[in-house]
Amino acid sequence: MIFRDRIQAGRLLADQLAQRKLQDPIVLALPRGGVPVGYAVAEQLKAPLDIVLVRKIGVPWHRELALGAIADGDHPELAVNAEIQAELGSGDDYLKAEAAKQLEEIERRRRLYLGGRAPLEVRGRTAILVDDGIATGATMRAALRATRRRRPHAIILAVPVAPPETLAALAGEADDILCLHQPDDFGGVGQFYKDFEQVEDATVTALLAQSAQSRARRKRPTTG
């Protein structure tokens, strides 16, 4: 299964989600690639869109290989891939230093994407966590755990593509999982998109603003 782009993937996810009974849904996207997917889901479900700020912690000599990830919050959620840590022998000092560095980047992105706006309320709602795909699952695990601390009614993990073994490893973190394509021959998320250009900060900011405008229009009383 090949998706045209992230927006199309989001619409296909929304088609499936619309068939479920969702209690007061809110879409939480992982920047940057997850935001166009989440925007399409939120628009179709007429749900608010927000973000979960999470950053991968790569191994020292191969930054793309996830040793763990850290998610934003009052008490930042650090998820570590214990198998990779044991195999590579990466110590706690490296993890602490990298976590601090990534929290600085999270703070930069918070100011850029949200300005002074506080996160939208999640408590008691169905939180739909969205990304453009999952590889190892480290960043999504941290995002799911950080969201769980905010006491939603339920958490649905919704992604266009991910390997089945990663989804199985994340099963205990979400109440439900929706994944449109679970290939055994998974080499990377980008191979399942025709258009997988990098999502820029400006695009994230624009999509969040457009979603907020849509939400405001839906709340506006009609006259006549």
N, C-alpha and C positions, 0 to 999 in steps of 0.2 A: 504494500500500500504506500503510495507516494502522495504527499500533500502538495498542493500548488504553492501555498505560503502559510504563514502563521494565522492569518485572518480566516482562511478557509478551514484550517484545522480547528480553530475555535468554534466556528459555526457548526461543524460536524459534532463536536463535543456538546454544544448547546442543544442540538437536536436530540441527543440521547438523554441529557439531563432534564430536558423539558418533559420527558415522559415519567419522571419520578415526582413523588410528593415531597417537596422541599419546604421545610419550615423557615420562612423569612431568610432566604438565601443571601449570602454576600460572597463575592468572588475576590479571592486573594491571589494575586499573581506574583511570581518571582521575577524581579527585573534581572536582565533587561528583556531577554527573549520571551519570557512568559507573558509580558504585558500585552502585546498585540493579540495573543491567544485569549487572555483573560478579558480584554476589551470586547472581543467578538462574543464571548460567552455572556458577559454582563449585559450587553446591549440586547441580545436575543431573549435573555431571561428577565429583562427589565429589573436587574439587580444592581446594587452599588458595587463599584470596583475599588479595591485598595491594593496595597502591596505588602509583601513580607520581605523585609530586607535581610538577606542572608548571603554569606560569602564563603566560597570554598577555601580550604587550607590545603595547598598542594604539598607533595613531598619536596624536600629541598632541591633535588636535582631533576625533578620532572613535575613542574607546577600543574600540569593538566591532570595528573593522577591525584585523586582526592584522598588525602590522609584523614580529612574530616571537614567540618564546616561549622560556622557560627552564625546564629540568627539573632536579630535585634530583639530587645525587650528590656523590661525593668531589671531582669536578671538574665543576661544574654545566654542563650542555649548553645552549648558546645556539644556537637556530636562527633565522635571519633570512630574511625574504622579500625577496630582493634586488631583485626587480622593483618592489615597493611602495616599498622604501627609495630606489631610484633615481628613481622617479616623484615621490615626495613630498619628496625631498631631506633626509630625517631624518639627522642626523649621529650619529657614534659616541658623542659625549658624552651625547646623549639616551638612546641604547641602554644605555650603562653605568649611568646613573642609574636608569632604569626597571628594569633587570635587578637592581640592588641592592635596590630597593624590593620587587620581586616575590619575591626570595629571603627577605626578612624575612617576607612573608606565608606562604611555603612553610614556614619554620621554625615559625611560629605554628600552622599546620595540622598539622605533624608532631607537635608537643607535644599538640595537641588530639586528633588521631585515633589516634596510636600510643602516647602516653604515653612510657614509656622503652623500648618494644619496638624492637628492631632490625628492619630489613627482612628478609623471608623470603629464603632462598637461591634464586637464579635459575640459577646456573651449572649447565650440563649438562641443564637442563630445557626443556620446550617452554613458552615464555612466550606467553600469550594476552593481548594488549593490547586492552582493551575501553573504549568510550565509548558514550554514548547516540546519537552521530552525529558526523559531521565536516562542517565547512563549508570553510574555507580550507585546513585541514590543518597549520597552524603549530604548534599545541600537540601534536598527535599526532606530528609529525616530531621534535620535541624529545624526546618520551617514547620513541619508537622508538630514537633514537640513544643516549639514556641507558641504555636497557635493553640494547642491543647491547654496551655497554661492560662489562656484567655477565656476559658470555659464556654466554648460554643455548645450548642445543642448537639451537633454532630459535625464530623469532618469527612468530606469527600475529597479524595485525591483524584484529579481529573487531568489526564495528559493524552496527547495524540499517540505517542509511541514510547515504548520502554521494553527492555528485555524481560522475559518472564521471571527470571531468577531475582532480578532487582525488585519487581513488584511483590514477589513472595516474601522477600526480606522486609518490605515496608508494610506488609499486611497488618501487623500488630499496631501500627502507628495511626492508622485511619479507620474510620467506621465503615467506609465503603471505598472501592477503587473502580474507576472507569478509565480504561485505556483502549483506544481504538485499534491499535496495532501492536502485537507482542511478538516480534520476530526472533527466531532462534539465532539467526545470522546477524547479530547486531554489531556494527562497527562504530557507530556514532550517530547522534541525533540528526546531524545535517544530511546524511545520506538518504533520509526519508522525506526531504523537501526539495522541490524544484528551485524555489527561491528561499535561500537561507542566509541572506545578507545580515550582517551585524546590525542589531538594533541600537540606535544612538540614544544618548541621554535626552536629546531634544524630542525624539519620538515618544519616549516614555512620558515626559512631562506633558506633551500635547494630548496623548491618549487619556491620561488621567484627568486632564482639564475637560476634554470632550465628554468623558463619562460623567463627571460632576455636573456639567451643564445638562445632560440628558436627565440625570436624577432630579435636578431642580425643576425642569420642565414637567416631569411626571408629578411632582408635588404641587405644582401651581394649580390653584382652583380654576375650573372652567366657568365662563360666564355666558349668558345668552338665554 
